[in-house]
Amino acid sequence: MFVTKYNANGNDFVIFHDSERKERHELARLLCDRQKGVGADGLVVLVPHPEYDFEWEFYNADGSEAAMCGNATRAVSHYAVEKGISVDGRCEFLTGAGVIRTEVNGLYVVTDMLEPKILRRDIEAYGHTWWLIDTGVPHLVSEQAIETFDIDMARVLRHQYDANVNIYTLEQDELRPRTYERGVEDETLACGTGIMACYVRAREEGKARDLNVVFPRSGDELYMEYRDGIYRFGGQVTQTFVAELMLDLPLELLPQ
């Protein structure tokens, strides 16, 4: 079994394609394990779709499924173009949250993100006002100092609202977010849907421009843009390695 490892600005993924959908919760837990497997924040499997380039199956590191992951849309698009699943540097594929369209130019990938839904603007917790925004998956968002991120606080809010938890600052047109992710159950170095949620709040409050540079905890430079009614998320991805797995896996879990 061959898999490809991608790094999208601190979010890392194991990716492969298969001929059909399968239940892969246990496989995701095994492959994403950083001691016993490949190690990743998530597993993405591309399967055929009659209308789009492909459909994806997305699993968090704990084996749970997620409808959407912004950084993974960019990583999987590069993979699809490289494998000839998508052509002409453009991808159109189905996620659990809807249809995603991307443009691939070398290692630089731009995703047209899904329309966000602002669910709440009035959550008071830990001395801050939080917004709950669905950008394909739910995110709690609060503007506050990012020098320290209280993981215990984030863990409580994550379970209380069943959402990812984000804090951010916006200074001199630079958005700097930090995110605690469901399914990983820890802070990650970057989260695309979380970045978008922070940008949406900042823009709604009149603090963000239509184009903003973003520096997640990984330190990589990304951007969020709002143009022609579409939120766009861009940055480079890295294909870390391609590997043949020698793990003892049940036959039904192997791609066909």
N, C-alpha and C positions, 0 to 999 in steps of 0.2 A: 504494500500500500504506500503510495507516494503522496506527500502533502507539501504545501508551500507555506512558509512562515512570512508574514508581513508585519511591518511596523508602520503605523500611521500616527506619527507625532507622539509616541509614547503609549498609544493603544496598540497592542499586538494581537494578531489573529492567526489561527491555523485555517487554511483554505484548501479545499479540493472540490472536484465536481463528480457527480454521479448521474446515473441514467434514470433514477426514480427517487421519490420521497421515501424516507424511512424514519423510524423513531431512533434518535441518536443521543438521547439525554446522557446515557452512561458513557458513550464514546466521547462526548464533549467533556465530561468530568475527567476522564482518563487523559485525553490529549492535552487539556489545558493545565493539568497538574504540573507545577514547575519542578517537582522532584522526581515524579514517576513517569511523566509524559514528555510532551514537547514544551509545554509552558506557554500560556497565552491568556488574554482577557476573554477571548471568545473563539468559537468555532463557526465557520461559515461554509455551507455546502451549496453549490450551484446545481440545480436540477432543471431539466427542460420545461419550457412553457409554450403552449401553442400560439400565444399572441405576442409575447415579449422575448427578449434575448434569452432570458432565463428567469427562474424564480429562486429565491434563496431560502435556506433554512438557517436561522441564526440562533445560537446557543451561548449563553453566558458561561463563565468558567465553572459555575456550580451546577451546570446541566439544565438550568431553567431556560425557557425560550424568551426572546425579546422581539417585539414587533419591528424595532428600528434601531439602528446605530449609525450615527453620522460618519465617524471615521471608517467604519467597516464598509460603507458604501464606496468610499474612495479606494480602499485597498482591493475590494472585490472587483471593482471596475478595471483596475490595472491588470489584475489576474485574467479577467474575461477577455480583454483585448489581446493580451499576450498569448492566450490559448486559442484565439480565433473564434471564441464564442460570441463576441461582439466585434463589429468591424468599423472601420473609418474613424476610430478614436471616439466613438459615441456608444453609450450603453443606455438601455431602457429595460428595467427589470422590476419584478414584483417583490415587495417586502410585505411583512405582516401589517404594516401601517399604510401601504399604498404603493403606487408606481413611482420609481425613482429614475431620474435622468441625469446622466453625467457626461462630462467631456474629459478625455484623457490626452494629455500632451506630454509625452515622455513620462517622467515620474510625477508630473504635476497633474492633479485631478481636481475638477470642480464639480460639486454636487448641487443640483437644484433641490433644495430641501422642501419638505412638505409644509403646507400652510399651518402655522402654529395656532393653538387654541389656548387662550388665557382663561383658566378655570376659576381662579381666585386671586384677589389682590389684597386680602385683608387678614392674613394669618399672622398672628402675633406670637412669637416664641423666642426665648433666650435674648430678650431685649432688642429684637429686630423685627421688621415687617417683611414677611415672605410672600412672594407670588407663587402660585402653582400654575405651571405652563406645560401643556402637552405639545411636544415637538416631534411626535411619533411615539415617544414614551414620556411619562410624567416627570417633571422636574420642579423641585422647590428652589427658589432663587432669592437671594438677599444680597444687597450691596453693602459690603463691610470690609474692614481691613483683612488682608489675606496673608499677613505674615505668619499667623498661626491659624490652623484649621482644627477645631475641636471635633475629633473623630467620634468621641462618645456622643456628643450632641447630634452629629450627623446620623449616627446609627439609630438614635431614638426617633428623630424626625423621619428617617427612611421607613421605619416600621409603622410609625403613627399615620403617615400619609401614603404609604406604599409608593414612594417616589424616590428618584435620585435627588441628591442634595448638593446645591451649588452656592458658593459665595464668590463675589467678584469685586474688582475695582475698575474704574474707567478714568484714566488720567491722560491728558494730551493725546486723545484719540487712540490710546492703547487699552484694549480690553484684556484684563488678566483674571481668568477664572480658576477656581479649584473645585473639583467634583468628587463626591462620594457616590459610587455606582452600585446600584442593585445588581445582584448576581455575581459581582466580584466581591462585594461586601467590604470594600476598602476604598481609599482614595486612589484614583488612577492618574496617570500623567497627562491625560487629555481625554475629553469626551465631546464628540461633535454635536450631539443633540443638546448637551449641557451648555456648550459654548453658544449655540443658537438661542437657547432659553435666556441666557444672560443678556445677549444682544437684543432680543425682543423686548425685555423689560427696559433696558437702557434706552432703546429707541422710543418706546411708548412714553417714557418720561422726558423725552426731548434732550437726552444727554449724549446719544450716539449719532454719528453721521450715517449717511447711506452706505459708506464704505469705511470699515474700521479694521485696523490691524489687531490681531489677537495673539497673545503669548500665553499658552497654557503652562502648566507646571513643568512640562518637558523642556521648555525654553525655545521650542520651534516657533517660527513665524507663520501664522495662518491669516486668513482674512474672512470676514463676514460682510456680505453686501446685500442691500435691498434695492432691486432694480426691476422695473416693469412688473411690480406686484409679486416678485419672486425673491425668496431668500436664497442666496448662494453662499456656499462654504467651500473654500479652496485651500490647497496646500499640497506639499509633496508627500509621497509614500515611499517606503523602502521595502524591496523584496529581500528579506534577510537570508533565507536559504531554501533549497528544495531538498527533501530528505525521504529516504525509504524507511518506513517504520518496521522495526523488528519485534514489535510488541505482540504478545499472544492474544489475538483478538478473535472473538466469535465470528464464524464465517458470514453470518447474516449482517454484520456491521461493516464488512468490506465493500467498497464501491464496486459496481458492476461495469 
